[in-house]
Amino acid sequence: MANTKSAAKNARKAARRHVLRVSVKSELKTLRKKAITAAETKKPAAEVAEATKEAVKKFAKAASNNHIHQKTASRKISRLMKAVNRLQK
């Protein structure tokens, strides 16, 4: 329990940020799965490229808004691209 007004406000802010970050992370996982699934099921190259492009864009946006760390985003983008390229061959 917060002892001061400012501590109470900071707790409220933290709760709002937590909810937002959880939803962003969930969306990133979903987009990553969509891109991987599109590549695994041998969908047309345009569909795979579109799904991958959207996932990469959202990862970069999440990093720029500090929802995830910049290096985490870079690592996940790299692994996603590597997996998609491997599956498309």
GIPE-V560902 format. One record per residue. N is the residue number from 1. RES is the residue in one letter. D_FIRST is the distance of its C-alpha to the first C-alpha in Angstrom with 2 decimals. Layout:
BEGIN
N:RES:D_FIRST
N:RES:D_FIRST
END
This chain:
BEGIN
1:M:0.00
2:A:3.79
3:N:6.50
4:T:9.30
5:K:10.95
6:S:12.03
7:A:8.84
8:A:7.85
9:K:11.47
10:N:11.58
11:A:9.12
12:R:11.50
13:K:14.43
14:A:13.66
15:A:13.52
16:R:16.80
17:R:18.39
18:H:17.67
19:V:19.44
20:L:22.25
21:R:22.81
22:V:22.99
23:S:25.56
24:V:27.53
25:K:27.74
26:S:28.89
27:E:31.52
28:L:32.73
29:K:33.26
30:T:35.17
31:L:37.37
32:R:38.12
33:K:39.19
34:K:41.36
35:A:43.15
36:I:43.78
37:T:44.97
38:A:47.28
39:A:48.84
40:E:49.17
41:T:50.90
42:K:53.40
43:K:52.64
44:P:54.58
45:A:53.79
46:A:52.73
47:E:50.01
48:V:48.73
49:A:48.80
50:E:46.95
51:A:44.17
52:T:43.89
53:K:43.98
54:E:41.15
55:A:38.97
56:V:39.75
57:K:39.02
58:K:35.57
59:F:34.72
60:A:35.82
61:K:33.90
62:A:30.64
63:A:31.25
64:S:32.09
65:N:28.86
66:N:26.85
67:H:25.77
68:I:27.60
69:H:29.14
70:Q:32.68
71:K:34.25
72:T:32.65
73:A:34.21
74:S:37.51
75:R:37.58
76:K:36.91
77:I:39.49
78:S:41.96
79:R:41.54
80:L:41.83
81:M:45.01
82:K:46.44
83:A:45.90
84:V:47.32
85:N:50.33
86:R:50.98
87:L:50.88
88:Q:53.14
89:K:56.00
END
